[in-house]
């Protein structure tokens, strides 16, 4: 993460959430091991989660747009391709039709 002057306390917001005692304890242990605050670690985790979910949503939207344009791969071809991956002679990736 690229932290800068804009990350100062003035530009921060507080979020409160409930978690299990086990997760809280793990966070405390990790905080001690990494010498980072629990707040820092929690913020890093949320930022990573949001980035992954946003990327997933973008990928789904791209896939839906491709399907809407008719850019599809036949299901039977995909099944054959996947099955071939565990053999000595895997098939080439199927072509979009």
TANOR-V725370 format. One record per pair of residues at least 4 apart in sequence whose C-alpha atoms are under 6 Angstrom apart, sorted by the first residue. I is the first residue (numbers start at 1). J is the second residue. D is the distance in whole Angstrom. If there is no record, write none. Layout:
i=[I:I]
j=[J:J]
d=[D:D]
This chain:
i=[7:27:30:31:31:31:31:38:50:66:67:67:71:71:72:72:73:73:81:84:84:85]
j=[11:31:34:35:36:37:38:42:54:71:71:72:96:97:96:97:96:97:91:90:91:90]
d=[6:6:6:6:5:6:6:6:6:5:5:6:6:6:5:6:5:6:6:5:6:5]
